[in-house]
Amino acid sequence: MIADGRIAIDGETIDTPATVLKSLKGVTVDGNPVAAPEPTRLFLFHKPAGLLTAERDPKGRATIYTALRNALPKDAPRVMPVGRLDYNTEGLLLLTNDGEFKRALELPSSGIPRTYRAKAMGKIGQNDLEALFEGVTVDGVHYGQIEANLERRSGLQNWIELSLTEGKNREVRNILEHLGLQVSRLLRVAYGPFVLGDLQRGGVIEVAQKDVERFRKALARETQA
């Protein structure tokens, strides 16, 4: 953009990126003033099953943005999902307007746990689940440490809670199917300190600004440690 002569300060075109900005005052792009960045905002969305975590779908299927049109507050900025939830997976999806914050939340190195509840059919014992703490390799893909507990069982029907930090594609389903289980429902109930709670399906709530900033600072400290 600088090479194309599109950036100016007080009407004077900038020709080098080696330019120190003390503020955004007087800075323009294509003649339009550059606004200060919006404050970081974070929303919790209860994604229903049957929605794609994408902006659009070539096949015409509904996406999360279909549901978000009426769910987000009127003053909400353009938001991006933090990570993804599969088409048939429901539960907590974080949304933010800050790309850097989104990336920090997604990185496995940040160590942020994602917690799921799965309804699955088959024979399984707590010992089988505890073995996942050492990680497991499925079809050549290695999944790291997973904390898993058998919440309850009725015949061959099981409710299992799993907590992991990687967030690889279809991770929970792949692991449970590897254990011989058939997943009929998968629900994400928490992402780090943010919990689904009793948020209604399709509903959105905003995290208070002070809580977002507190979490960002804690995340930055842990990343630097």
Secondary structure by P-SEA (a helix, b strand, c coil): cccccccccccccccccccccccccccccccccccccccbbbbbbbcccccccccccccccccccccccccccccccccccccccccccccbbbbbccaaaaaaacccccbbbbbbbbbccccccaaaaaacccccccccccccbbbbbcccccccbbbbbbbbcccccaaaaaaaaaabbbbcbbbbccccccccccccccbbbbccaaaaaaaaaaaaaaaac
